[in-house]
């Protein structure tokens, strides 16, 4: 992913008002992000911990931003595991959360949403590339796919989710 400016990020959101986009806080480590290892930028808003944001490269080279709602913490089990629907990384159940996104446009303003189970830290690109390891009691399952194939799968899954947000 090419590095983005704060202005590009704020202008990219399709399911937020301009005011909401102006008020969001960027990741605390924004200046040190590993852009070459990112297929999308994802973070939980440091100023509003029940809000998260994804910014993906768009088909027309413009970034596409999606605001998400983070569920309040619930009970989780260290014995169970969950799977991220974007990168297919298995985590202890606390490592995956159901994020919901209001749909873009009028349908979103009416309260319609779409949900997806994602890595709770939104670090899918780092898990796919082996730069970060999930916390699992039984260890990580090895895949026969190459890193490039896993990255392609991640992008395909993420594109399908963002299409649901944009198109309803």
N, C-alpha and C positions, 0 to 999 in steps of 0.2 A: 504494500500500500504506500502511495506517495504521502509524504508529510502534509498535514493540513494546518491551516491557520485557524485561530480562534474565530475569526469572521466567517470563514468557510463552514466551520462546524455549526455555528449558530444559525446560519442561513439555510442549512440543509434539512431541517426538521419538517416532516410532512404531516405529523399528527400532533403538533403543538402550536400554540399561538406565538406570534412574534415576541410578546411579553414573556411567555414561559421560556422561550429559547434564550432571551436576553438574561433571564435570571438564573439559568442553570449554571452550575459550577463545573469547571473542567476537572479532569483527574488531577490529583495532587502532584503526580509525577509527569505531568504533561510535557515538560521540557526534556525529559529523559526517555520518552517512549521509544521502544525498539521498532521503528516504522517498517524496517525491512522484513521483520518477522510477523507483521500484522496483516491480516486479510480484512479486518474490520477493527474499528476502535470501539471498545465497550467498557463502560465504567458505571459504578454506582455513584450517584451524585453525593459528594462530601457534605453538601449543605442540606440535603434532603434524602436521608438514607432509605426512604421507601420509593425512591425514584431512581431509574437507571436509564442509560442512553446507549444506543448503537449508532455508529456512523459507518456506512459501507460505501465502497466505490460504486457509483451508478453506471448504468449502461452508456450514458452520454458523457462520461468522464466527470460529471458533477457528483459530489458526495450526496448520499441519501441518509438522512438522520431519522431515527425512530425513538420516541420516548416510551419507556416501559414503566410499569408499576411493579414494585418488588413486594412480595408477600411479607406480612409480619412474621416474625420467627415463630415456628411451631415446634412440635416435638419431632425429633429425628433420632434415628437409631444408628449406632456405629456398626451394628451387625448387618444391616441391609445396605444394598448398593443401588444407585440410580444411574441412569444413562442420559447424557446430554443429547438432545435431538439434533444439534447442529454438528458437533464434532464426534459424536458417538464415543465419548470418553466416559468410562465408568468411574464413579466416585462413591465414597461413603454417602449415605442419603443426604447428609447436610451439605454436600458439595454440589448439589443440583437443586435449582429452585424453579418454580413455575412463575414465569414473567408474563404479564399481560400488557398488550399495547392497544390503545384506542385506535380505531380505524381512522384513516385520513378522511377529511372532509365532513360533510353533513352527518354521515352515519356514525362517525366517531363522536361528534357533538351530541348525538342522541344516546350515547352510552354504549355503543357496540364495540366489542373488543375481540381480539384474537390472542391466544396464549401459546406459549412454547416452554418446554423444559430446557433450561440452559445451565451451563456451568455457573455456579453462584458468583464466582469472581469475574465472569465474562472474559476469561483468558483462553478461550478455545484455540486461537491460533498458536499459542505457546504450548498447549497440551499436544496438539497435532504434530508439532515439530520436535517434541521431546524436550523443550526448554523448561517445562514445568511438569512435575509429576503429581498425579492425584493421590489423595490420602485414602488408601484402601487397605483393609486388613489382609486380604488374600493376595495382594500384588496386582500388577497391571497385566492384562491379557495382551499378548502380542498379536498383531495383525499381519496378514500376508501382503497388504497393500503397501506401496512405496509412500514416502512422505508426500510426493507430488500428487498421487492419487487421493490421499487423505485430504490434502488441501483442496483439491477439486471437489470432493464430496462435501466438505465444509461449505465451500462457496455455493454449491448447488442447493444445499439445505437452507442456507441463510437467504439466498435469493428467493426461494419458495416462500419463506416466512415474510420477507419484506414485500413480496408481491401481494400476499394476503392483506397486509396493512394498507398498501396503496390502493389496491383494486377492490378491497372488501370482499 
